[in-house]
Amino acid sequence: MLRLNTILLALLIVFALGVVTSQHKARKHFVELQAEKDRAQQMEVEWGQLQLEQSTLALPARVEKMARQLQMQMPQGKQIQFVRIETNKVTP
């Protein structure tokens, strides 16, 4: 009987340690998950800011103003050249 109690006590301790270990891992993974969610939220905010900045920088009035500052001019009709790019298509 004493031997059975000792074995059961040892099993109980092993299982208790297993529960503690699994809870610790679960908490650790939860903390990592929360950190990744926070990071994803920050990235979404940054993405929105970048889209706003891009739309501001690409405004036609701003582009035109920068072109004038750089003394750029629209090309004349004879200065415009069209380049046609043909892809090599492989036929079976």
PDB file with one MODEL, atoms N, CA, C and O in Angstrom:
MODEL        1
ATOM      1  N   MET A   1       0.808  -1.190   0.000  1.00  0.00           N
ATOM      2  CA  MET A   1       0.000   0.000   0.000  1.00  0.00           C
ATOM      3  C   MET A   1       0.857   1.262   0.000  1.00  0.00           C
ATOM      4  O   MET A   1       0.563   2.232  -0.698  1.00  0.00           O
ATOM      5  N   LEU A   2       1.926   1.227   0.801  1.00  0.00           N
ATOM      6  CA  LEU A   2       2.821   2.371   0.861  1.00  0.00           C
ATOM      7  C   LEU A   2       3.469   2.622  -0.498  1.00  0.00           C
ATOM      8  O   LEU A   2       3.635   3.766  -0.922  1.00  0.00           O
ATOM      9  N   ARG A   3       3.825   1.545  -1.160  1.00  0.00           N
ATOM     10  CA  ARG A   3       4.453   1.666  -2.488  1.00  0.00           C
ATOM     11  C   ARG A   3       3.479   2.293  -3.490  1.00  0.00           C
ATOM     12  O   ARG A   3       3.878   3.137  -4.292  1.00  0.00           O
ATOM     13  N   LEU A   4       2.224   1.893  -3.449  1.00  0.00           N
ATOM     14  CA  LEU A   4       1.207   2.449  -4.343  1.00  0.00           C
ATOM     15  C   LEU A   4       1.006   3.933  -4.057  1.00  0.00           C
ATOM     16  O   LEU A   4       0.882   4.735  -4.983  1.00  0.00           O
ATOM     17  N   ASN A   5       0.973   4.300  -2.778  1.00  0.00           N
ATOM     18  CA  ASN A   5       0.831   5.714  -2.421  1.00  0.00           C
ATOM     19  C   ASN A   5       2.019   6.536  -2.903  1.00  0.00           C
ATOM     20  O   ASN A   5       1.843   7.664  -3.361  1.00  0.00           O
ATOM     21  N   THR A   6       3.206   5.995  -2.807  1.00  0.00           N
ATOM     22  CA  THR A   6       4.416   6.692  -3.262  1.00  0.00           C
ATOM     23  C   THR A   6       4.373   6.886  -4.776  1.00  0.00           C
ATOM     24  O   THR A   6       4.712   7.956  -5.281  1.00  0.00           O
ATOM     25  N   ILE A   7       3.958   5.858  -5.488  1.00  0.00           N
ATOM     26  CA  ILE A   7       3.860   5.962  -6.950  1.00  0.00           C
ATOM     27  C   ILE A   7       2.815   6.998  -7.340  1.00  0.00           C
ATOM     28  O   ILE A   7       3.044   7.822  -8.225  1.00  0.00           O
ATOM     29  N   LEU A   8       1.658   6.950  -6.668  1.00  0.00           N
ATOM     30  CA  LEU A   8       0.600   7.913  -6.954  1.00  0.00           C
ATOM     31  C   LEU A   8       1.035   9.347  -6.632  1.00  0.00           C
ATOM     32  O   LEU A   8       0.713  10.279  -7.369  1.00  0.00           O
ATOM     33  N   LEU A   9       1.766   9.513  -5.530  1.00  0.00           N
ATOM     34  CA  LEU A   9       2.283  10.838  -5.160  1.00  0.00           C
ATOM     35  C   LEU A   9       3.267  11.345  -6.214  1.00  0.00           C
ATOM     36  O   LEU A   9       3.230  12.516  -6.592  1.00  0.00           O
ATOM     37  N   ALA A  10       4.140  10.468  -6.682  1.00  0.00           N
ATOM     38  CA  ALA A  10       5.113  10.851  -7.717  1.00  0.00           C
ATOM     39  C   ALA A  10       4.388  11.235  -9.007  1.00  0.00           C
ATOM     40  O   ALA A  10       4.746  12.226  -9.644  1.00  0.00           O
ATOM     41  N   LEU A  11       3.379  10.465  -9.394  1.00  0.00           N
ATOM     42  CA  LEU A  11       2.592  10.797 -10.591  1.00  0.00           C
ATOM     43  C   LEU A  11       1.870  12.134 -10.424  1.00  0.00           C
ATOM     44  O   LEU A  11       1.797  12.937 -11.354  1.00  0.00           O
ATOM     45  N   LEU A  12       1.341  12.356  -9.224  1.00  0.00           N
ATOM     46  CA  LEU A  12       0.654  13.611  -8.953  1.00  0.00           C
ATOM     47  C   LEU A  12       1.609  14.798  -9.099  1.00  0.00           C
ATOM     48  O   LEU A  12       1.250  15.823  -9.679  1.00  0.00           O
ATOM     49  N   ILE A  13       2.809  14.652  -8.577  1.00  0.00           N
ATOM     50  CA  ILE A  13       3.811  15.724  -8.683  1.00  0.00           C
ATOM     51  C   ILE A  13       4.200  15.953 -10.141  1.00  0.00           C
ATOM     52  O   ILE A  13       4.325  17.099 -10.572  1.00  0.00           O
ATOM     53  N   VAL A  14       4.393  14.884 -10.901  1.00  0.00           N
ATOM     54  CA  VAL A  14       4.752  15.006 -12.319  1.00  0.00           C
ATOM     55  C   VAL A  14       3.642  15.713 -13.090  1.00  0.00           C
ATOM     56  O   VAL A  14       3.903  16.613 -13.888  1.00  0.00           O
ATOM     57  N   PHE A  15       2.397  15.294 -12.843  1.00  0.00           N
ATOM     58  CA  PHE A  15       1.282  15.923 -13.548  1.00  0.00           C
ATOM     59  C   PHE A  15       1.101  17.385 -13.132  1.00  0.00           C
ATOM     60  O   PHE A  15       0.779  18.234 -13.963  1.00  0.00           O
ATOM     61  N   ALA A  16       1.309  17.674 -11.848  1.00  0.00           N
ATOM     62  CA  ALA A  16       1.205  19.057 -11.372  1.00  0.00           C
ATOM     63  C   ALA A  16       2.268  19.937 -12.043  1.00  0.00           C
ATOM     64  O   ALA A  16       1.992  21.066 -12.450  1.00  0.00           O
ATOM     65  N   LEU A  17       3.481  19.398 -12.147  1.00  0.00           N
ATOM     66  CA  LEU A  17       4.540  20.152 -12.833  1.00  0.00           C
ATOM     67  C   LEU A  17       4.200  20.344 -14.307  1.00  0.00           C
ATOM     68  O   LEU A  17       4.495  21.388 -14.888  1.00  0.00           O
ATOM     69  N   GLY A  18       3.580  19.334 -14.907  1.00  0.00           N
ATOM     70  CA  GLY A  18       3.154  19.466 -16.302  1.00  0.00           C
ATOM     71  C   GLY A  18       2.105  20.562 -16.483  1.00  0.00           C
ATOM     72  O   GLY A  18       2.155  21.324 -17.449  1.00  0.00           O
ATOM     73  N   VAL A  19       1.158  20.634 -15.549  1.00  0.00           N
ATOM     74  CA  VAL A  19       0.127  21.677 -15.600  1.00  0.00           C
ATOM     75  C   VAL A  19       0.763  23.057 -15.442  1.00  0.00           C
ATOM     76  O   VAL A  19       0.433  23.986 -16.179  1.00  0.00           O
ATOM     77  N   VAL A  20       1.667  23.186 -14.489  1.00  0.00           N
ATOM     78  CA  VAL A  20       2.341  24.473 -14.269  1.00  0.00           C
ATOM     79  C   VAL A  20       3.132  24.876 -15.511  1.00  0.00           C
ATOM     80  O   VAL A  20       3.097  26.035 -15.925  1.00  0.00           O
ATOM     81  N   THR A  21       3.834  23.934 -16.093  1.00  0.00           N
ATOM     82  CA  THR A  21       4.618  24.221 -17.290  1.00  0.00           C
ATOM     83  C   THR A  21       3.719  24.638 -18.453  1.00  0.00           C
ATOM     84  O   THR A  21       4.021  25.600 -19.159  1.00  0.00           O
ATOM     85  N   SER A  22       2.631  23.925 -18.649  1.00  0.00           N
ATOM     86  CA  SER A  22       1.740  24.269 -19.765  1.00  0.00           C
ATOM     87  C   SER A  22       1.077  25.626 -19.541  1.00  0.00           C
ATOM     88  O   SER A  22       0.894  26.379 -20.498  1.00  0.00           O
ATOM     89  N   GLN A  23       0.715  25.955 -18.306  1.00  0.00           N
ATOM     90  CA  GLN A  23       0.141  27.269 -18.014  1.00  0.00           C
ATOM     91  C   GLN A  23       1.156  28.375 -18.274  1.00  0.00           C
ATOM     92  O   GLN A  23       0.819  29.430 -18.812  1.00  0.00           O
ATOM     93  N   HIS A  24       2.389  28.121 -17.887  1.00  0.00           N
ATOM     94  CA  HIS A  24       3.452  29.110 -18.120  1.00  0.00           C
ATOM     95  C   HIS A  24       3.634  29.344 -19.625  1.00  0.00           C
ATOM     96  O   HIS A  24       3.743  30.485 -20.074  1.00  0.00           O
ATOM     97  N   LYS A  25       3.666  28.264 -20.390  1.00  0.00           N
ATOM     98  CA  LYS A  25       3.809  28.392 -21.844  1.00  0.00           C
ATOM     99  C   LYS A  25       2.623  29.131 -22.450  1.00  0.00           C
ATOM    100  O   LYS A  25       2.791  29.964 -23.341  1.00  0.00           O
ATOM    101  N   ALA A  26       1.419  28.823 -21.961  1.00  0.00           N
ATOM    102  CA  ALA A  26       0.220  29.484 -22.474  1.00  0.00           C
ATOM    103  C   ALA A  26       0.277  30.982 -22.188  1.00  0.00           C
ATOM    104  O   ALA A  26      -0.049  31.787 -23.060  1.00  0.00           O
ATOM    105  N   ARG A  27       0.677  31.356 -21.006  1.00  0.00           N
ATOM    106  CA  ARG A  27       0.801  32.782 -20.664  1.00  0.00           C
ATOM    107  C   ARG A  27       1.870  33.461 -21.516  1.00  0.00           C
ATOM    108  O   ARG A  27       1.692  34.585 -21.984  1.00  0.00           O
ATOM    109  N   LYS A  28       2.972  32.763 -21.704  1.00  0.00           N
ATOM    110  CA  LYS A  28       4.057  33.312 -22.516  1.00  0.00           C
ATOM    111  C   LYS A  28       3.584  33.538 -23.951  1.00  0.00           C
ATOM    112  O   LYS A  28       3.865  34.582 -24.539  1.00  0.00           O
ATOM    113  N   HIS A  29       2.872  32.572 -24.512  1.00  0.00           N
ATOM    114  CA  HIS A  29       2.352  32.709 -25.873  1.00  0.00           C
ATOM    115  C   HIS A  29       1.296  33.810 -25.952  1.00  0.00           C
ATOM    116  O   HIS A  29       1.211  34.519 -26.955  1.00  0.00           O
ATOM    117  N   PHE A  30       0.492  33.956 -24.897  1.00  0.00           N
ATOM    118  CA  PHE A  30      -0.503  35.015 -24.878  1.00  0.00           C
ATOM    119  C   PHE A  30       0.159  36.386 -24.879  1.00  0.00           C
ATOM    120  O   PHE A  30      -0.290  37.292 -25.581  1.00  0.00           O
ATOM    121  N   VAL A  31       1.214  36.544 -24.103  1.00  0.00           N
ATOM    122  CA  VAL A  31       1.951  37.813 -24.076  1.00  0.00           C
ATOM    123  C   VAL A  31       2.550  38.098 -25.455  1.00  0.00           C
ATOM    124  O   VAL A  31       2.501  39.232 -25.929  1.00  0.00           O
ATOM    125  N   GLU A  32       3.109  37.085 -26.092  1.00  0.00           N
ATOM    126  CA  GLU A  32       3.666  37.255 -27.437  1.00  0.00           C
ATOM    127  C   GLU A  32       2.570  37.637 -28.430  1.00  0.00           C
ATOM    128  O   GLU A  32       2.778  38.492 -29.291  1.00  0.00           O
ATOM    129  N   LEU A  33       1.411  37.007 -28.309  1.00  0.00           N
ATOM    130  CA  LEU A  33       0.289  37.317 -29.182  1.00  0.00           C
ATOM    131  C   LEU A  33      -0.152  38.768 -29.006  1.00  0.00           C
ATOM    132  O   LEU A  33      -0.394  39.468 -29.990  1.00  0.00           O
ATOM    133  N   GLN A  34      -0.254  39.214 -27.775  1.00  0.00           N
ATOM    134  CA  GLN A  34      -0.647  40.601 -27.520  1.00  0.00           C
ATOM    135  C   GLN A  34       0.389  41.573 -28.092  1.00  0.00           C
ATOM    136  O   GLN A  34       0.030  42.610 -28.650  1.00  0.00           O
ATOM    137  N   ALA A  35       1.661  41.237 -27.952  1.00  0.00           N
ATOM    138  CA  ALA A  35       2.714  42.105 -28.499  1.00  0.00           C
ATOM    139  C   ALA A  35       2.603  42.177 -30.021  1.00  0.00           C
ATOM    140  O   ALA A  35       2.776  43.251 -30.599  1.00  0.00           O
ATOM    141  N   GLU A  36       2.322  41.070 -30.669  1.00  0.00           N
ATOM    142  CA  GLU A  36       2.174  41.054 -32.123  1.00  0.00           C
ATOM    143  C   GLU A  36       0.927  41.817 -32.558  1.00  0.00           C
ATOM    144  O   GLU A  36       0.940  42.489 -33.589  1.00  0.00           O
ATOM    145  N   LYS A  37      -0.150  41.716 -31.778  1.00  0.00           N
ATOM    146  CA  LYS A  37      -1.354  42.492 -32.089  1.00  0.00           C
ATOM    147  C   LYS A  37      -1.073  43.985 -31.983  1.00  0.00           C
ATOM    148  O   LYS A  37      -1.513  44.770 -32.823  1.00  0.00           O
ATOM    149  N   ASP A  38      -0.334  44.370 -30.942  1.00  0.00           N
ATOM    150  CA  ASP A  38       0.040  45.780 -30.793  1.00  0.00           C
ATOM    151  C   ASP A  38       0.900  46.238 -31.963  1.00  0.00           C
ATOM    152  O   ASP A  38       0.719  47.337 -32.488  1.00  0.00           O
ATOM    153  N   ARG A  39       1.825  45.398 -32.358  1.00  0.00           N
ATOM    154  CA  ARG A  39       2.706  45.721 -33.494  1.00  0.00           C
ATOM    155  C   ARG A  39       1.892  45.853 -34.779  1.00  0.00           C
ATOM    156  O   ARG A  39       2.138  46.755 -35.579  1.00  0.00           O
ATOM    157  N   ALA A  40       0.929  44.964 -34.979  1.00  0.00           N
ATOM    158  CA  ALA A  40       0.073  45.035 -36.164  1.00  0.00           C
ATOM    159  C   ALA A  40      -0.742  46.319 -36.159  1.00  0.00           C
ATOM    160  O   ALA A  40      -0.920  46.942 -37.206  1.00  0.00           O
ATOM    161  N   GLN A  41      -1.238  46.721 -34.998  1.00  0.00           N
ATOM    162  CA  GLN A  41      -1.997  47.967 -34.888  1.00  0.00           C
ATOM    163  C   GLN A  41      -1.115  49.164 -35.227  1.00  0.00           C
ATOM    164  O   GLN A  41      -1.547  50.075 -35.933  1.00  0.00           O
ATOM    165  N   GLN A  42       0.115  49.164 -34.728  1.00  0.00           N
ATOM    166  CA  GLN A  42       1.051  50.249 -35.031  1.00  0.00           C
ATOM    167  C   GLN A  42       1.356  50.297 -36.525  1.00  0.00           C
ATOM    168  O   GLN A  42       1.461  51.375 -37.109  1.00  0.00           O
ATOM    169  N   MET A  43       1.497  49.132 -37.134  1.00  0.00           N
ATOM    170  CA  MET A  43       1.778  49.090 -38.565  1.00  0.00           C
ATOM    171  C   MET A  43       0.589  49.600 -39.382  1.00  0.00           C
ATOM    172  O   MET A  43       0.780  50.251 -40.409  1.00  0.00           O
ATOM    173  N   GLU A  44      -0.636  49.311 -38.934  1.00  0.00           N
ATOM    174  CA  GLU A  44      -1.815  49.824 -39.623  1.00  0.00           C
ATOM    175  C   GLU A  44      -1.882  51.340 -39.542  1.00  0.00           C
ATOM    176  O   GLU A  44      -2.228  52.005 -40.519  1.00  0.00           O
ATOM    177  N   VAL A  45      -1.550  51.887 -38.375  1.00  0.00           N
ATOM    178  CA  VAL A  45      -1.525  53.341 -38.209  1.00  0.00           C
ATOM    179  C   VAL A  45      -0.461  53.946 -39.126  1.00  0.00           C
ATOM    180  O   VAL A  45      -0.712  54.938 -39.810  1.00  0.00           O
ATOM    181  N   GLU A  46       0.721  53.342 -39.132  1.00  0.00           N
ATOM    182  CA  GLU A  46       1.807  53.840 -39.990  1.00  0.00           C
ATOM    183  C   GLU A  46       1.411  53.746 -41.468  1.00  0.00           C
ATOM    184  O   GLU A  46       1.711  54.652 -42.245  1.00  0.00           O
ATOM    185  N   TRP A  47       0.742  52.658 -41.860  1.00  0.00           N
ATOM    186  CA  TRP A  47       0.294  52.484 -43.243  1.00  0.00           C
ATOM    187  C   TRP A  47      -0.674  53.606 -43.632  1.00  0.00           C
ATOM    188  O   TRP A  47      -0.579  54.165 -44.724  1.00  0.00           O
ATOM    189  N   GLY A  48      -1.591  53.924 -42.741  1.00  0.00           N
ATOM    190  CA  GLY A  48      -2.526  55.017 -43.000  1.00  0.00           C
ATOM    191  C   GLY A  48      -1.810  56.348 -43.151  1.00  0.00           C
ATOM    192  O   GLY A  48      -2.150  57.150 -44.021  1.00  0.00           O
ATOM    193  N   GLN A  49      -0.817  56.579 -42.302  1.00  0.00           N
ATOM    194  CA  GLN A  49      -0.044  57.819 -42.396  1.00  0.00           C
ATOM    195  C   GLN A  49       0.733  57.877 -43.707  1.00  0.00           C
ATOM    196  O   GLN A  49       0.809  58.932 -44.337  1.00  0.00           O
ATOM    197  N   LEU A  50       1.304  56.764 -44.115  1.00  0.00           N
ATOM    198  CA  LEU A  50       2.055  56.733 -45.373  1.00  0.00           C
ATOM    199  C   LEU A  50       1.140  56.951 -46.575  1.00  0.00           C
ATOM    200  O   LEU A  50       1.521  57.632 -47.528  1.00  0.00           O
ATOM    201  N   GLN A  51      -0.070  56.375 -46.537  1.00  0.00           N
ATOM    202  CA  GLN A  51      -1.008  56.595 -47.636  1.00  0.00           C
ATOM    203  C   GLN A  51      -1.409  58.058 -47.713  1.00  0.00           C
ATOM    204  O   GLN A  51      -1.507  58.620 -48.804  1.00  0.00           O
ATOM    205  N   LEU A  52      -1.640  58.678 -46.564  1.00  0.00           N
ATOM    206  CA  LEU A  52      -1.984  60.098 -46.535  1.00  0.00           C
ATOM    207  C   LEU A  52      -0.830  60.934 -47.074  1.00  0.00           C
ATOM    208  O   LEU A  52      -1.044  61.860 -47.856  1.00  0.00           O
ATOM    209  N   GLU A  53       0.386  60.613 -46.660  1.00  0.00           N
ATOM    210  CA  GLU A  53       1.563  61.344 -47.134  1.00  0.00           C
ATOM    211  C   GLU A  53       1.726  61.181 -48.643  1.00  0.00           C
ATOM    212  O   GLU A  53       2.033  62.146 -49.343  1.00  0.00           O
ATOM    213  N   GLN A  54       1.522  59.966 -49.144  1.00  0.00           N
ATOM    214  CA  GLN A  54       1.659  59.717 -50.575  1.00  0.00           C
ATOM    215  C   GLN A  54       0.623  60.516 -51.359  1.00  0.00           C
ATOM    216  O   GLN A  54       0.943  61.110 -52.389  1.00  0.00           O
ATOM    217  N   SER A  55      -0.605  60.532 -50.881  1.00  0.00           N
ATOM    218  CA  SER A  55      -1.638  61.276 -51.603  1.00  0.00           C
ATOM    219  C   SER A  55      -1.347  62.771 -51.575  1.00  0.00           C
ATOM    220  O   SER A  55      -1.644  63.479 -52.537  1.00  0.00           O
ATOM    221  N   THR A  56      -0.771  63.254 -50.486  1.00  0.00           N
ATOM    222  CA  THR A  56      -0.414  64.669 -50.395  1.00  0.00           C
ATOM    223  C   THR A  56       0.729  64.999 -51.347  1.00  0.00           C
ATOM    224  O   THR A  56       0.694  66.020 -52.035  1.00  0.00           O
ATOM    225  N   LEU A  57       1.739  64.137 -51.388  1.00  0.00           N
ATOM    226  CA  LEU A  57       2.903  64.399 -52.239  1.00  0.00           C
ATOM    227  C   LEU A  57       2.573  64.263 -53.719  1.00  0.00           C
ATOM    228  O   LEU A  57       3.244  64.864 -54.558  1.00  0.00           O
ATOM    229  N   ALA A  58       1.556  63.487 -54.050  1.00  0.00           N
ATOM    230  CA  ALA A  58       1.234  63.236 -55.457  1.00  0.00           C
ATOM    231  C   ALA A  58       0.143  64.169 -55.991  1.00  0.00           C
ATOM    232  O   ALA A  58      -0.340  63.978 -57.107  1.00  0.00           O
ATOM    233  N   LEU A  59      -0.244  65.162 -55.214  1.00  0.00           N
ATOM    234  CA  LEU A  59      -1.251  66.101 -55.704  1.00  0.00           C
ATOM    235  C   LEU A  59      -0.745  66.792 -56.967  1.00  0.00           C
ATOM    236  O   LEU A  59       0.401  67.238 -57.007  1.00  0.00           O
ATOM    237  N   PRO A  60      -1.581  66.885 -57.994  1.00  0.00           N
ATOM    238  CA  PRO A  60      -1.133  67.513 -59.244  1.00  0.00           C
ATOM    239  C   PRO A  60      -0.609  68.936 -59.048  1.00  0.00           C
ATOM    240  O   PRO A  60       0.365  69.325 -59.693  1.00  0.00           O
ATOM    241  N   ALA A  61      -1.229  69.704 -58.181  1.00  0.00           N
ATOM    242  CA  ALA A  61      -0.762  71.075 -57.948  1.00  0.00           C
ATOM    243  C   ALA A  61       0.650  71.077 -57.366  1.00  0.00           C
ATOM    244  O   ALA A  61       1.470  71.917 -57.736  1.00  0.00           O
ATOM    245  N   ARG A  62       0.938  70.154 -56.469  1.00  0.00           N
ATOM    246  CA  ARG A  62       2.278  70.086 -55.878  1.00  0.00           C
ATOM    247  C   ARG A  62       3.303  69.655 -56.911  1.00  0.00           C
ATOM    248  O   ARG A  62       4.402  70.207 -56.971  1.00  0.00           O
ATOM    249  N   VAL A  63       2.946  68.668 -57.725  1.00  0.00           N
ATOM    250  CA  VAL A  63       3.870  68.203 -58.765  1.00  0.00           C
ATOM    251  C   VAL A  63       4.159  69.335 -59.738  1.00  0.00           C
ATOM    252  O   VAL A  63       5.304  69.535 -60.142  1.00  0.00           O
ATOM    253  N   GLU A  64       3.130  70.071 -60.110  1.00  0.00           N
ATOM    254  CA  GLU A  64       3.313  71.188 -61.033  1.00  0.00           C
ATOM    255  C   GLU A  64       4.193  72.269 -60.409  1.00  0.00           C
ATOM    256  O   GLU A  64       5.056  72.828 -61.086  1.00  0.00           O
ATOM    257  N   LYS A  65       3.989  72.564 -59.147  1.00  0.00           N
ATOM    258  CA  LYS A  65       4.807  73.570 -58.446  1.00  0.00           C
ATOM    259  C   LYS A  65       6.278  73.143 -58.429  1.00  0.00           C
ATOM    260  O   LYS A  65       7.170  73.951 -58.686  1.00  0.00           O
ATOM    261  N   MET A  66       6.521  71.848 -58.119  1.00  0.00           N
ATOM    262  CA  MET A  66       7.904  71.357 -58.099  1.00  0.00           C
ATOM    263  C   MET A  66       8.534  71.413 -59.488  1.00  0.00           C
ATOM    264  O   MET A  66       9.714  71.732 -59.629  1.00  0.00           O
ATOM    265  N   ALA A  67       7.740  71.103 -60.508  1.00  0.00           N
ATOM    266  CA  ALA A  67       8.253  71.158 -61.881  1.00  0.00           C
ATOM    267  C   ALA A  67       8.637  72.590 -62.240  1.00  0.00           C
ATOM    268  O   ALA A  67       9.665  72.812 -62.878  1.00  0.00           O
ATOM    269  N   ARG A  68       7.822  73.561 -61.837  1.00  0.00           N
ATOM    270  CA  ARG A  68       8.168  74.969 -62.109  1.00  0.00           C
ATOM    271  C   ARG A  68       9.436  75.360 -61.376  1.00  0.00           C
ATOM    272  O   ARG A  68      10.275  76.060 -61.944  1.00  0.00           O
ATOM    273  N   GLN A  69       9.606  74.931 -60.132  1.00  0.00           N
ATOM    274  CA  GLN A  69      10.810  75.249 -59.364  1.00  0.00           C
ATOM    275  C   GLN A  69      12.052  74.665 -60.028  1.00  0.00           C
ATOM    276  O   GLN A  69      13.133  75.250 -59.967  1.00  0.00           O
ATOM    277  N   LEU A  70      11.887  73.514 -60.660  1.00  0.00           N
ATOM    278  CA  LEU A  70      13.004  72.875 -61.353  1.00  0.00           C
ATOM    279  C   LEU A  70      13.129  73.357 -62.795  1.00  0.00           C
ATOM    280  O   LEU A  70      13.957  72.857 -63.556  1.00  0.00           O
ATOM    281  N   GLN A  71      12.314  74.318 -63.158  1.00  0.00           N
ATOM    282  CA  GLN A  71      12.296  74.897 -64.500  1.00  0.00           C
ATOM    283  C   GLN A  71      12.058  73.831 -65.565  1.00  0.00           C
ATOM    284  O   GLN A  71      12.702  73.828 -66.614  1.00  0.00           O
ATOM    285  N   MET A  72      11.138  72.943 -65.282  1.00  0.00           N
ATOM    286  CA  MET A  72      10.786  71.903 -66.242  1.00  0.00           C
ATOM    287  C   MET A  72       9.675  72.425 -67.138  1.00  0.00           C
ATOM    288  O   MET A  72       8.883  73.274 -66.729  1.00  0.00           O
ATOM    289  N   GLN A  73       9.621  71.913 -68.358  1.00  0.00           N
ATOM    290  CA  GLN A  73       8.601  72.333 -69.305  1.00  0.00           C
ATOM    291  C   GLN A  73       7.994  71.096 -69.954  1.00  0.00           C
ATOM    292  O   GLN A  73       8.610  70.032 -70.009  1.00  0.00           O
ATOM    293  N   MET A  74       6.773  71.265 -70.440  1.00  0.00           N
ATOM    294  CA  MET A  74       6.138  70.178 -71.185  1.00  0.00           C
ATOM    295  C   MET A  74       6.878  70.010 -72.509  1.00  0.00           C
ATOM    296  O   MET A  74       7.210  71.011 -73.143  1.00  0.00           O
ATOM    297  N   PRO A  75       7.145  68.799 -72.941  1.00  0.00           N
ATOM    298  CA  PRO A  75       7.835  68.592 -74.212  1.00  0.00           C
ATOM    299  C   PRO A  75       6.935  68.966 -75.395  1.00  0.00           C
ATOM    300  O   PRO A  75       5.712  68.841 -75.328  1.00  0.00           O
ATOM    301  N   GLN A  76       7.559  69.420 -76.459  1.00  0.00           N
ATOM    302  CA  GLN A  76       6.831  69.717 -77.688  1.00  0.00           C
ATOM    303  C   GLN A  76       6.417  68.391 -78.324  1.00  0.00           C
ATOM    304  O   GLN A  76       6.982  67.343 -78.012  1.00  0.00           O
ATOM    305  N   GLY A  77       5.443  68.442 -79.202  1.00  0.00           N
ATOM    306  CA  GLY A  77       4.947  67.233 -79.855  1.00  0.00           C
ATOM    307  C   GLY A  77       6.030  66.449 -80.570  1.00  0.00           C
ATOM    308  O   GLY A  77       6.023  65.218 -80.545  1.00  0.00           O
ATOM    309  N   LYS A  78       6.968  67.152 -81.213  1.00  0.00           N
ATOM    310  CA  LYS A  78       8.033  66.453 -81.938  1.00  0.00           C
ATOM    311  C   LYS A  78       9.094  65.861 -81.009  1.00  0.00           C
ATOM    312  O   LYS A  78       9.901  65.035 -81.436  1.00  0.00           O
ATOM    313  N   GLN A  79       9.096  66.282 -79.738  1.00  0.00           N
ATOM    314  CA  GLN A  79      10.060  65.755 -78.776  1.00  0.00           C
ATOM    315  C   GLN A  79       9.570  64.462 -78.102  1.00  0.00           C
ATOM    316  O   GLN A  79      10.335  63.780 -77.419  1.00  0.00           O
ATOM    317  N   ILE A  80       8.317  64.144 -78.299  1.00  0.00           N
ATOM    318  CA  ILE A  80       7.735  62.953 -77.667  1.00  0.00           C
ATOM    319  C   ILE A  80       7.972  61.742 -78.558  1.00  0.00           C
ATOM    320  O   ILE A  80       7.676  61.772 -79.753  1.00  0.00           O
ATOM    321  N   GLN A  81       8.494  60.701 -77.984  1.00  0.00           N
ATOM    322  CA  GLN A  81       8.729  59.454 -78.715  1.00  0.00           C
ATOM    323  C   GLN A  81       8.035  58.310 -77.966  1.00  0.00           C
ATOM    324  O   GLN A  81       8.075  58.234 -76.738  1.00  0.00           O
ATOM    325  N   PHE A  82       7.414  57.448 -78.722  1.00  0.00           N
ATOM    326  CA  PHE A  82       6.768  56.272 -78.147  1.00  0.00           C
ATOM    327  C   PHE A  82       7.667  55.069 -78.386  1.00  0.00           C
ATOM    328  O   PHE A  82       8.186  54.875 -79.485  1.00  0.00           O
ATOM    329  N   VAL A  83       7.839  54.288 -77.374  1.00  0.00           N
ATOM    330  CA  VAL A  83       8.668  53.094 -77.464  1.00  0.00           C
ATOM    331  C   VAL A  83       7.756  51.892 -77.255  1.00  0.00           C
ATOM    332  O   VAL A  83       7.076  51.785 -76.234  1.00  0.00           O
ATOM    333  N   ARG A  84       7.749  51.010 -78.209  1.00  0.00           N
ATOM    334  CA  ARG A  84       6.923  49.813 -78.109  1.00  0.00           C
ATOM    335  C   ARG A  84       7.822  48.654 -77.685  1.00  0.00           C
ATOM    336  O   ARG A  84       8.849  48.382 -78.306  1.00  0.00           O
ATOM    337  N   ILE A  85       7.421  47.999 -76.644  1.00  0.00           N
ATOM    338  CA  ILE A  85       8.186  46.861 -76.127  1.00  0.00           C
ATOM    339  C   ILE A  85       7.423  45.598 -76.481  1.00  0.00           C
ATOM    340  O   ILE A  85       6.261  45.434 -76.110  1.00  0.00           O
ATOM    341  N   GLU A  86       8.082  44.718 -77.196  1.00  0.00           N
ATOM    342  CA  GLU A  86       7.469  43.447 -77.558  1.00  0.00           C
ATOM    343  C   GLU A  86       8.064  42.352 -76.694  1.00  0.00           C
ATOM    344  O   GLU A  86       9.278  42.264 -76.508  1.00  0.00           O
ATOM    345  N   THR A  87       7.185  41.529 -76.177  1.00  0.00           N
ATOM    346  CA  THR A  87       7.669  40.419 -75.366  1.00  0.00           C
ATOM    347  C   THR A  87       7.854  39.206 -76.272  1.00  0.00           C
ATOM    348  O   THR A  87       7.097  39.000 -77.220  1.00  0.00           O
ATOM    349  N   ASN A  88       8.847  38.430 -75.969  1.00  0.00           N
ATOM    350  CA  ASN A  88       9.081  37.199 -76.722  1.00  0.00           C
ATOM    351  C   ASN A  88       8.128  36.139 -76.223  1.00  0.00           C
ATOM    352  O   ASN A  88       8.245  35.653 -75.098  1.00  0.00           O
ATOM    353  N   LYS A  89       7.187  35.790 -77.071  1.00  0.00           N
ATOM    354  CA  LYS A  89       6.221  34.778 -76.687  1.00  0.00           C
ATOM    355  C   LYS A  89       6.683  33.437 -77.237  1.00  0.00           C
ATOM    356  O   LYS A  89       7.023  33.311 -78.414  1.00  0.00           O
ATOM    357  N   VAL A  90       6.688  32.460 -76.378  1.00  0.00           N
ATOM    358  CA  VAL A  90       7.083  31.115 -76.799  1.00  0.00           C
ATOM    359  C   VAL A  90       5.817  30.369 -77.211  1.00  0.00           C
ATOM    360  O   VAL A  90       4.883  30.219 -76.424  1.00  0.00           O
ATOM    361  N   THR A  91       5.807  29.912 -78.444  1.00  0.00           N
ATOM    362  CA  THR A  91       4.644  29.146 -78.921  1.00  0.00           C
ATOM    363  C   THR A  91       4.981  27.670 -78.917  1.00  0.00           C
ATOM    364  O   THR A  91       6.073  27.269 -79.320  1.00  0.00           O
ATOM    365  N   PRO A  92       4.045  26.871 -78.462  1.00  0.00           N
ATOM    366  CA  PRO A  92       4.343  25.423 -78.391  1.00  0.00           C
ATOM    367  C   PRO A  92       4.344  24.778 -79.746  1.00  0.00           C
ATOM    368  O   PRO A  92       4.576  23.574 -79.856  1.00  0.00           O
TER     369      PRO A  92
ENDMDL
END
